[in-house]
Amino acid sequence: MWAWLANLIAGPIIGKVIDGYKAKLAAGNDRDRMAADLAAKELAVDQRASELRTQLLIAEQGRWYTAIIRPLFAFPLIVYFWKILIWDKVLGWGATDPLTGMIGEWAGLIILAYFGGRTVEKVARVFRR
């Protein structure tokens, strides 16, 4: 009898609690679905932005006068180092003064940018993912 009385009194209350919980779950699922949809759209936008940046870089570097800037800065250093290695050290035909002052600093920065720049780009790409 007590069970019947508890069921009679609590039945509508428990039913409303269960209905409210079901509504909350449905709203939560809608919210989760909307969050997943937004995340997917954000990923698609990021991917498209990356594609556009790549296309822009290819368009800018595709011209000979924009692509030749780095090699033009590196060429004097290549000549200098080959002269030191081949002419001075290997053949022993001379002595080249070391680069000093700002020119030495520039040479170091050019070498760092030329060889280290691509490495930094690759590492940044790994960490971005």
C-alpha positions, 0 to 999 in steps of 0.5 A: 500500500505504501508503494502504491501511495508513493507511486501515486504521489511521486509518479507525476513528479518523477515523470516530470523530472524524467521528461525534463532530463530527456529535454535537457539531453536533447538540448545538450545533444543539439548544442554538441551537434552545433559545436561540432558543426562549428568546429568543422566549419572552422577547420574548413576555413583554416584549410582554405586560408592555408591554401590561399596563402600557399597560392599567394606565395607561389604567385609571388615567388613564381616570378624570376625577379622575386625568386632571385633575391635570396640567391643574390644575397647568398652568392657573394658568401658562396664565392667567399667561402669557396675562395677560402676553402678551395683557393686558400686551404686546399690549394694553399695559394693565398690568405683571405681576411676574415669578415669583420664588423657589420659585414660579418654579422650580415653574413651570419644572418644571411646564412642563418636565414638561408639555411635556418629559415626553412627549418623554422618553417617546418618546425612551426608547421609541425607545432601548428598541427 
